[in-house]
């Protein structure tokens, strides 16, 4: 069977491992979607490949996007009705977390707290929806906002930007518009 999604290609696309061996070649039987991580559609199954061809997840549900943060330890796999967030926080596989986000959308991982391992920020640009995920409690906060950039600053504040407009975001609170110097969302001029 052929995927109806035009992003899945039937030709001129290959998945190779670090030694240069071809793992998958796009054809009528094998379709490949080139995203942050390759997605293979074969035998009515969608498979996301991770690391050196290792399978991250397999599903009969169509995968609409895959986002990996800076080739790092967080991966968001978006389906039609939800997104699975994989958080590989340590060398020990037993400590890895999978968090299901029960929201429609094609979410991109915009920022990850790599200092204190507190939160992950995802964003869907077409829905203009941001989701903050607390890494320890798995609690989620969702806001509607237009963004072009998200990052953690040197004080580990979450900075949201839309062009020249900046906000400080504190989980479970509304973004605070910043037009001056700030230390945090609670302390600013």
LOTOR-366955 format. One line per field, with one value per residue: residue number from 1; residue in three letters; x, y, z of N, C-alpha, C in turn. Coordinates in nm, 4 decimals, padded with zeros to 6 digits. Example, Ala and Ser with C-alpha at 12.3 -4.5 7.8 and 13.67 -1.06 7.14 Angstrom:
! LOTOR-366955
nr: c(1|2)
rest: c(ala|ser)
n_x: c(01.3190|01.2850)
n_y: c(-00.5690|-00.2250)
n_z: c(00.7800|00.7080)
ca_x: c(01.2300|01.3670)
ca_y: c(-00.4500|-00.1060)
ca_z: c(00.7800|00.7140)
c_x: c(01.3200|01.2900)
c_y: c(-00.3300|00.0030)
c_z: c(00.7800|00.7870)
//
This chain:
! LOTOR-366955
nr: c(1|2|3|4|5|6|7|8|9|10|11|12|13|14|15|16|17|18|19|20|21|22|23|24|25|26|27|28|29|30|31|32|33|34|35|36|37|38|39|40|41|42|43|44|45|46|47|48|49|50|51|52|53|54|55|56|57|58|59|60|61|62|63|64|65|66|67|68|69|70|71|72|73|74|75|76|77|78|79|80|81|82|83|84|85|86|87|88|89|90|91|92|93|94|95|96|97|98|99|100|101|102|103|104|105|106|107|108|109|110|111|112|113|114|115|116|117|118|119|120|121|122|123|124|125|126|127|128|129|130|131|132|133|134|135|136|137|138|139|140|141|142|143|144|145|146|147|148|149|150|151|152|153|154|155|156|157|158|159|160|161|162|163|164|165|166|167|168|169|170|171|172|173|174|175|176|177|178|179|180|181|182|183|184|185|186|187|188|189)
rest: c(unk|unk|unk|unk|unk|unk|unk|unk|unk|unk|unk|unk|unk|unk|unk|unk|unk|unk|unk|unk|unk|unk|unk|unk|unk|unk|unk|unk|unk|unk|unk|unk|unk|unk|unk|unk|unk|unk|unk|unk|unk|unk|unk|unk|unk|unk|unk|unk|unk|unk|unk|unk|unk|unk|unk|unk|unk|unk|unk|unk|unk|unk|unk|unk|unk|unk|unk|unk|unk|unk|unk|unk|unk|unk|unk|unk|unk|unk|unk|unk|unk|unk|unk|unk|unk|unk|unk|unk|unk|unk|unk|unk|unk|unk|unk|unk|unk|unk|unk|unk|unk|unk|unk|unk|unk|unk|unk|unk|unk|unk|unk|unk|unk|unk|unk|unk|unk|unk|unk|unk|unk|unk|unk|unk|unk|unk|unk|unk|unk|unk|unk|unk|unk|unk|unk|unk|unk|unk|unk|unk|unk|unk|unk|unk|unk|unk|unk|unk|unk|unk|unk|unk|unk|unk|unk|unk|unk|unk|unk|unk|unk|unk|unk|unk|unk|unk|unk|unk|unk|unk|unk|unk|unk|unk|unk|unk|unk|unk|unk|unk|unk|unk|unk|unk|unk|unk|unk|unk|unk)
n_x: c(00.0839|00.0378|00.1436|-00.0672|00.0240|00.1990|00.4553|00.5951|00.8277|00.8854|01.1080|01.4591|01.5662|01.7450|01.8257|02.0988|02.3512|02.6075|02.8333|02.7957|02.6326|02.3408|02.0342|01.7642|01.5917|01.4125|01.1170|00.8488|00.7513|00.8647|00.8412|00.9795|00.9954|01.1459|01.2459|01.3328|01.4215|01.4439|01.1440|00.9934|00.7725|00.6332|00.4877|00.2326|00.3029|00.4369|00.7560|00.9848|01.3179|01.6105|01.9214|02.1580|02.0008|01.8398|01.5196|01.2906|01.0133|00.7174|00.4236|00.0804|-00.0683|-00.0673|00.2314|00.2847|00.4791|00.8210|01.0279|01.3465|01.5466|01.8175|01.9805|01.9777|01.8691|01.5903|01.2867|01.0074|00.7247|00.4740|00.1387|-00.1856|-00.3721|-00.2374|00.0784|00.3814|00.6271|00.9595|01.1973|01.5146|01.6948|01.9202|02.2068|02.1102|01.8705|01.6381|01.5648|01.4618|01.1943|00.8611|00.6230|00.2874|00.1229|-00.1834|-00.2960|-00.3977|-00.1834|00.1268|00.4031|00.7014|01.0105|01.1189|01.2796|01.4910|01.5452|01.8542|02.0171|01.9000|01.7239|01.4434|01.2254|01.0561|00.9924|00.7469|00.6169|00.3576|00.3474|00.1471|-00.0929|-00.0417|00.0267|00.1680|00.3291|00.4283|00.6233|00.6695|00.9481|00.9857|00.7373|00.5673|00.3639|00.1632|00.1438|-00.0463|-00.0488|-00.1853|-00.0126|00.1862|00.4946|00.8435|01.0848|01.2285|01.3963|01.6196|01.7547|02.0675|02.0079|01.8347|01.5727|01.2703|01.2557|01.0433|00.9960|00.8628|00.9425|01.0640|00.9482|00.9486|00.8972|00.8817|00.8464|00.6882|00.6228|00.2817|00.1839|00.0807|00.2530|00.4941|00.5225|00.8185|00.9863|01.2084|01.4982|01.5527|01.5457|01.4059|01.0769|00.9450|01.1004|01.1821|01.2541)
n_y: c(-00.1177|00.2328|00.5367|00.8172|01.0658|01.3342|01.3969|01.1677|00.9934|00.8060|00.7629|00.8327|00.8725|00.7848|00.5961|00.5816|00.4190|00.4938|00.3731|00.3898|00.2069|00.1172|00.1383|00.1717|00.2179|00.4369|00.3339|00.1778|00.0043|00.0871|00.3797|00.6982|00.9531|01.2538|01.4045|01.5621|01.3254|01.0202|00.8803|00.5790|00.4232|00.1233|-00.1838|-00.1139|00.0130|00.2703|00.3826|00.5325|00.6175|00.6165|00.7268|00.5148|00.3929|00.2552|00.1569|00.3886|00.4212|00.2457|00.2436|00.2010|00.4183|00.7196|00.9142|01.2494|01.4424|01.4799|01.5899|01.6724|01.7855|01.9836|01.7665|01.6108|01.4903|01.4852|01.4025|01.4653|01.3070|01.3486|01.2611|01.2287|01.2884|01.3248|01.3806|01.2159|01.2535|01.1963|01.1655|01.1453|01.1346|01.0390|00.8172|00.5730|00.3592|00.2935|00.5208|00.6833|00.8772|00.8733|01.0889|01.1497|01.3814|01.4997|01.6474|01.7836|01.8502|01.9607|01.9441|02.1203|02.0931|02.3544|02.4571|02.3360|02.2791|02.2476|02.2808|02.2610|02.0622|02.0960|02.1740|02.1433|02.3036|02.3154|02.3884|02.4681|02.6066|02.6523|02.6268|02.8099|02.7544|02.6939|02.4564|02.3837|02.1479|01.9938|01.8273|01.6515|01.6132|01.5693|01.7386|01.9629|02.2787|02.4906|02.7484|03.0018|03.1651|03.3707|03.2882|03.3295|03.2542|03.0686|03.0412|02.9430|03.1667|03.2996|03.2957|03.0925|03.1541|03.1322|03.2571|03.4072|03.4940|03.7082|03.8253|04.1422|04.1589|04.0605|03.8173|03.6961|03.3758|03.1993|02.8862|02.7836|03.0399|03.3516|03.4744|03.7357|04.0551|04.2038|04.5011|04.6121|04.5835|04.2672|04.0189|03.7951|03.6500|03.7556|03.9644|04.2647|04.5695)
n_z: c(00.0000|-00.0577|00.0883|00.1279|00.1774|00.0469|00.1293|00.1713|-00.0047|-00.3095|-00.4582|-00.5315|-00.2725|00.0163|00.3110|00.5107|00.7139|00.9639|00.8586|00.5924|00.4702|00.2909|00.4384|00.3869|00.0814|-00.1168|-00.2784|-00.4698|-00.2813|-00.0440|00.1212|00.1966|00.4362|00.4713|00.7465|01.0595|01.1693|00.9856|00.8448|00.7760|00.5530|00.5200|00.4329|00.5388|00.7768|00.9788|01.0555|01.2716|01.2502|01.4513|01.5929|01.4649|01.2624|01.4278|01.5494|01.6623|01.7063|01.6013|01.4054|01.3076|01.2605|01.0685|01.0567|01.0996|01.1431|01.2565|01.5094|01.6201|01.8815|01.8307|01.7337|01.9564|02.2729|02.2813|02.1229|01.9216|01.8057|01.5870|01.5444|01.3849|01.5866|01.8272|02.0006|02.0594|02.2961|02.3303|02.5748|02.6289|02.8828|03.0131|03.0268|03.0901|02.9747|03.1124|03.2466|03.0584|02.9181|02.7959|02.6862|02.6391|02.4445|02.4293|02.2048|01.8946|01.6170|01.4677|01.6134|01.6923|01.8548|02.0365|02.2446|02.5052|02.8432|02.9397|03.1521|03.4136|03.3667|03.3623|03.1844|02.8603|02.5567|02.3152|01.9852|01.7583|01.4562|01.2653|01.4050|01.5959|01.8643|02.1762|02.3813|02.7042|02.8674|03.1699|03.2755|03.4932|03.6352|03.4248|03.3677|03.1723|03.0102|02.8137|02.5695|02.3557|02.1097|01.8937|01.7648|01.6852|01.7805|02.0495|02.3570|02.6263|02.8523|02.9964|03.2666|03.2878|03.2219|03.0332|02.7214|02.4968|02.1607|01.9107|01.6286|01.6949|01.9418|02.2758|02.5337|02.8695|02.9884|03.2391|03.3712|03.3845|03.4022|03.2497|02.9577|03.0034|02.8844|02.7734|02.7896|02.8814|03.0964|03.2571|03.5170|03.5856|03.5316|03.7422|03.8368|03.7115|03.5260)
ca_x: c(00.0000|00.1132|00.0987|-00.1295|00.0917|00.2992|00.5899|00.6595|00.8815|00.9039|01.2316|01.5704|01.5892|01.8065|01.8642|02.2240|02.4051|02.7356|02.9349|02.7610|02.5463|02.2042|01.9370|01.6381|01.5924|01.2741|01.0657|00.7040|00.7219|00.9215|00.8383|01.0595|00.9654|01.2673|01.2190|01.4508|01.4612|01.3716|01.0258|00.9779|00.6396|00.6517|00.3944|00.1278|00.3582|00.5240|00.8644|01.0804|01.4524|01.6866|02.0631|02.2205|01.9050|01.7607|01.3786|01.2424|00.8742|00.6467|00.2805|-00.0079|-00.1190|00.0252|00.3164|00.2797|00.6061|00.9158|01.1185|01.4525|01.6086|01.9631|02.0376|01.9986|01.8025|01.4444|01.2242|00.8612|00.6652|00.3351|00.0387|-00.2990|-00.4493|-00.1532|00.2230|00.4598|00.7530|01.0603|01.2963|01.6256|01.7664|02.0424|02.2674|02.0351|01.7438|01.5251|01.5285|01.4002|01.0523|00.7741|00.5113|00.1866|00.0568|-00.3124|-00.3372|-00.3694|-00.0835|00.2581|00.4842|00.8470|01.0763|01.1823|01.3811|01.5010|01.6248|01.9635|02.0921|01.8324|01.6371|01.3067|01.1168|01.0689|00.8951|00.7095|00.5355|00.2990|00.3382|00.0211|-00.1980|00.0056|00.0045|00.2892|00.3082|00.5417|00.6156|00.7576|01.0131|00.9747|00.5977|00.4983|00.2533|00.1712|00.0745|-00.0635|-00.0926|-00.1942|00.0798|00.2649|00.6371|00.9460|01.2027|01.2161|01.5239|01.6488|01.8650|02.1745|01.9486|01.7413|01.4373|01.2217|01.2324|00.9620|01.0081|00.7903|01.0127|01.1340|00.8717|00.9969|00.8210|00.9378|00.7412|00.7035|00.5206|00.1498|00.1493|00.0770|00.3799|00.5072|00.5861|00.9409|01.0325|01.3198|01.5870|01.4836|01.6205|01.3143|00.9404|00.8990|01.1875|01.2201|01.2360)
ca_y: c(00.0000|00.3563|00.6464|00.9244|01.1887|01.3647|01.4101|01.0362|00.9804|00.6703|00.7526|00.9257|00.8993|00.6690|00.6060|00.5073|00.4220|00.5652|00.3071|00.4130|00.1000|00.1591|00.0677|00.1781|00.2894|00.4673|00.2588|00.1634|-00.0727|00.1567|00.5247|00.7646|01.0928|01.3171|01.5037|01.5649|01.1844|00.9568|00.7994|00.4776|00.3632|-00.0061|-00.2862|-00.0464|00.0549|00.3877|00.3599|00.6418|00.5662|00.6986|00.6910|00.4581|00.3035|00.1914|00.1960|00.4622|00.3823|00.1931|00.2652|00.1918|00.5540|00.8046|01.0088|01.3711|01.5151|01.4374|01.6982|01.6352|01.9079|01.9958|01.6318|01.5706|01.3866|01.4960|01.3805|01.4730|01.2386|01.3937|01.1840|01.3150|01.3278|01.3430|01.3814|01.1441|01.3219|01.1057|01.2426|01.0563|01.2233|00.9832|00.7036|00.4552|00.3537|00.2821|00.6552|00.7538|00.9038|00.9016|01.1689|01.1662|01.5114|01.4695|01.7648|01.7763|01.9470|01.9181|02.0195|02.1275|02.1225|02.4860|02.4796|02.2334|02.3206|02.1514|02.3089|02.2052|01.9556|02.1194|02.1808|02.1345|02.3908|02.2743|02.4903|02.4408|02.7388|02.6704|02.6457|02.9149|02.6963|02.6531|02.3671|02.3663|02.0186|01.9778|01.6982|01.5590|01.5795|01.5470|01.8344|02.0437|02.4057|02.5274|02.8855|03.0431|03.2773|03.3659|03.2886|03.3024|03.1990|03.0379|02.9936|02.9628|03.2620|03.2615|03.2751|02.9819|03.2025|03.0969|03.3789|03.3874|03.6090|03.7199|03.9390|04.2223|04.1544|03.9544|03.7841|03.5972|03.2794|03.1176|02.7816|02.8008|03.1818|03.4157|03.5378|03.8746|04.1372|04.2668|04.6163|04.6681|04.4820|04.1732|03.9084|03.6830|03.6938|03.8259|04.0775|04.3385|04.7157)
ca_z: c(00.0000|-00.0723|00.1729|00.0516|00.2149|-00.0560|00.1870|00.1644|-00.1406|-00.3626|-00.5379|-00.5094|-00.1315|00.0810|00.4511|00.5272|00.8494|00.9756|00.7744|00.4525|00.4195|00.2648|00.5217|00.3131|-00.0459|-00.1534|-00.3937|-00.4593|-00.1602|00.0719|00.1060|00.2995|00.4671|00.5217|00.8499|01.1471|01.1680|00.8744|00.8708|00.6719|00.5395|00.4539|00.4802|00.6170|00.9058|00.9819|01.1495|01.2885|01.2777|01.5447|01.6008|01.3450|01.1991|01.5331|01.5450|01.7789|01.7240|01.4844|01.4234|01.1909|01.2428|00.9924|01.1280|01.0191|01.1555|01.3593|01.5472|01.7140|01.9284|01.8137|01.7247|02.0943|02.3505|02.2808|01.9924|01.9204|01.6914|01.5795|01.4717|01.3533|01.7040|01.9452|01.9810|02.1597|02.3243|02.3856|02.6492|02.6643|02.9732|03.0707|02.9573|03.1299|02.9010|03.2046|03.2913|02.9460|02.9378|02.6824|02.7332|02.5349|02.4420|02.3666|02.1279|01.7517|01.5744|01.4208|01.7078|01.6795|01.9819|02.0218|02.3480|02.6093|02.9579|02.9514|03.2743|03.5307|03.3163|03.4093|03.0880|02.7154|02.4927|02.1799|01.9195|01.6275|01.3925|01.1926|01.5053|01.6870|01.9955|02.2453|02.4952|02.7944|02.9356|03.2849|03.2552|03.6065|03.6673|03.2977|03.3573|03.0509|03.0050|02.6737|02.5446|02.2161|02.0910|01.7705|01.8012|01.5845|01.8474|02.1922|02.4105|02.7674|02.8632|03.0895|03.3993|03.2687|03.1931|02.8998|02.6455|02.3774|02.0717|01.7850|01.5689|01.7955|02.0659|02.3653|02.6531|02.9603|03.0200|03.3585|03.3613|03.4450|03.4079|03.1182|02.9202|03.0453|02.7811|02.8223|02.7138|02.9575|03.1522|03.3447|03.5780|03.5716|03.5074|03.8617|03.8651|03.5905|03.5362)
c_x: c(00.0888|00.0560|00.0430|-00.0641|00.2027|00.4409|00.6670|00.6986|00.9053|01.0334|01.3331|01.5913|01.6382|01.8288|01.9877|02.2694|02.5415|02.8477|02.9078|02.6764|02.4037|02.1092|01.8017|01.6595|01.4471|01.2356|00.9135|00.6636|00.7676|00.9205|00.9103|01.0161|01.0896|01.2278|01.3441|01.5086|01.3845|01.2528|01.0076|00.8337|00.6566|00.5543|00.2895|00.1732|00.4470|00.6288|00.9565|01.2136|01.5307|01.8294|02.1123|02.1283|01.8196|01.6166|01.3405|01.0983|00.8177|00.4984|00.2053|-00.0698|-00.0189|00.1025|00.3249|00.4040|00.6899|01.0107|01.2188|01.5236|01.7603|02.0353|02.0591|01.9015|01.6508|01.3918|01.0732|00.8118|00.5169|00.2520|-00.0788|-00.3699|-00.3675|-00.0066|00.2874|00.5937|00.8465|01.1696|01.4033|01.7210|01.8971|02.0955|02.1894|01.8979|01.6222|01.4782|01.4621|01.2508|00.9833|00.6512|00.4145|00.1194|-00.0714|-00.3705|-00.3062|-00.2635|00.0444|00.3612|00.6337|00.9026|01.1561|01.2951|01.3739|01.5915|01.7317|02.0497|02.0296|01.7354|01.4925|01.2034|01.1570|00.9584|00.8738|00.6184|00.4848|00.2727|00.2074|-00.0954|-00.1673|-00.0192|00.1383|00.2504|00.4390|00.5208|00.7180|00.8163|00.9962|00.8298|00.5152|00.3752|00.2751|00.0898|00.0703|-00.1075|-00.0996|-00.1104|00.1510|00.4117|00.7259|01.0691|01.1706|01.3535|01.5287|01.7672|01.9659|02.1237|01.8429|01.5947|01.3985|01.1846|01.1574|00.9755|00.9176|00.8466|01.0914|01.0635|00.9174|00.9076|00.9063|00.8212|00.7798|00.5915|00.3969|00.1116|00.1430|00.2137|00.3796|00.5853|00.7055|00.9792|01.1471|01.4100|01.5106|01.5828|01.5381|01.1763|00.8815|00.9775|01.2335|01.1953|01.1182)
c_y: c(00.1245|00.4617|00.7570|01.0591|01.2183|01.3835|01.2787|01.0099|00.8347|00.6546|00.8574|00.9650|00.7710|00.6995|00.5187|00.5161|00.4905|00.5011|00.3272|00.3035|00.1538|00.0727|00.0601|00.2602|00.3127|00.3930|00.2551|00.0917|-00.0030|00.3066|00.5889|00.9100|01.1513|01.4288|01.5108|01.4249|01.1178|00.8725|00.7073|00.4294|00.2375|-00.1057|-00.2284|-00.0049|00.1771|00.3644|00.4809|00.5798|00.6674|00.6463|00.6361|00.3564|00.2279|00.2438|00.2662|00.4223|00.3320|00.2058|00.2391|00.3283|00.6361|00.9018|01.1337|01.4584|01.4548|01.5540|01.6452|01.7638|01.9005|01.8608|01.5707|01.4700|01.3970|01.4837|01.3888|01.4074|01.2733|01.3035|01.2781|01.3673|01.3469|01.3472|01.3028|01.2154|01.2237|01.1909|01.1461|01.1356|01.1674|00.8702|00.5753|00.4565|00.3477|00.4185|00.7366|00.7675|00.9213|00.9708|01.1855|01.3017|01.4926|01.5932|01.7395|01.8802|01.8804|01.9979|02.0056|02.1600|02.2513|02.5090|02.3684|02.2887|02.2145|02.1758|02.2393|02.0925|01.9707|02.1082|02.1713|02.2213|02.3437|02.3809|02.4395|02.5757|02.7592|02.6916|02.7611|02.8750|02.6490|02.5618|02.3585|02.2346|02.0166|01.8369|01.6019|01.5184|01.5410|01.6365|01.9216|02.1705|02.4482|02.6731|02.9090|03.1690|03.2604|03.3826|03.2688|03.2367|03.1761|02.9915|03.0140|03.0584|03.2153|03.2394|03.1642|03.0268|03.1554|03.2272|03.3420|03.5116|03.5939|03.8444|04.0114|04.2225|04.0351|03.9406|03.6921|03.5040|03.2015|03.0143|02.8123|02.9467|03.2351|03.4743|03.6861|03.9499|04.2099|04.3826|04.6852|04.5535|04.3920|04.0769|03.7817|03.7384|03.7684|03.9547|04.1425|04.4865|04.7606)
c_z: c(00.0000|00.0215|00.0845|00.0791|00.1136|-00.0017|00.1838|00.0188|-00.1787|-00.4416|-00.4945|-00.3637|-00.0651|00.2285|00.4654|00.6723|00.8488|00.8938|00.6254|00.3905|00.4015|00.3485|00.4512|00.1869|-00.0855|-00.2806|-00.3824|-00.3311|-00.0321|00.0429|00.2239|00.3121|00.5338|00.6174|00.9376|01.1666|01.0550|00.9223|00.7506|00.6716|00.4560|00.5170|00.5756|00.7562|00.8863|01.0892|01.1509|01.3249|01.3603|01.5488|01.4666|01.2775|01.2985|01.5257|01.6742|01.8098|01.5917|01.5110|01.2939|01.1615|01.1621|01.0830|01.0418|01.0335|01.2669|01.3836|01.6480|01.7529|01.9158|01.8080|01.8619|02.1478|02.3559|02.1391|02.0103|01.7919|01.6904|01.4898|01.4444|01.4782|01.8317|01.9038|02.0941|02.1732|02.3930|02.4483|02.6995|02.7533|03.0277|02.9837|02.9829|03.0610|02.9924|03.2551|03.1794|02.9692|02.8039|02.7386|02.6176|02.5512|02.3626|02.2994|01.9816|01.7184|01.5296|01.5000|01.6822|01.8180|01.9626|02.1218|02.4519|02.7192|02.9796|03.0747|03.3951|03.4934|03.3632|03.2986|02.9428|02.6560|02.3495|02.1199|01.7855|01.5617|01.3170|01.2895|01.6007|01.8328|02.0527|02.3612|02.5730|02.8679|03.0483|03.2783|03.3722|03.6333|03.5445|03.2819|03.2341|03.0655|02.8593|02.6643|02.3942|02.2002|01.9571|01.8081|01.6786|01.6468|01.9947|02.2397|02.5619|02.7736|02.9682|03.2319|03.3980|03.2617|03.0539|02.8297|02.5180|02.2914|01.9516|01.7186|01.6763|01.9314|02.1493|02.4874|02.7392|02.9951|03.1451|03.3552|03.4457|03.4661|03.2657|03.0856|02.9586|02.9379|02.8420|02.7310|02.7857|03.0036|03.2481|03.4059|03.5631|03.5385|03.6264|03.8879|03.7352|03.6108|03.4535)
//
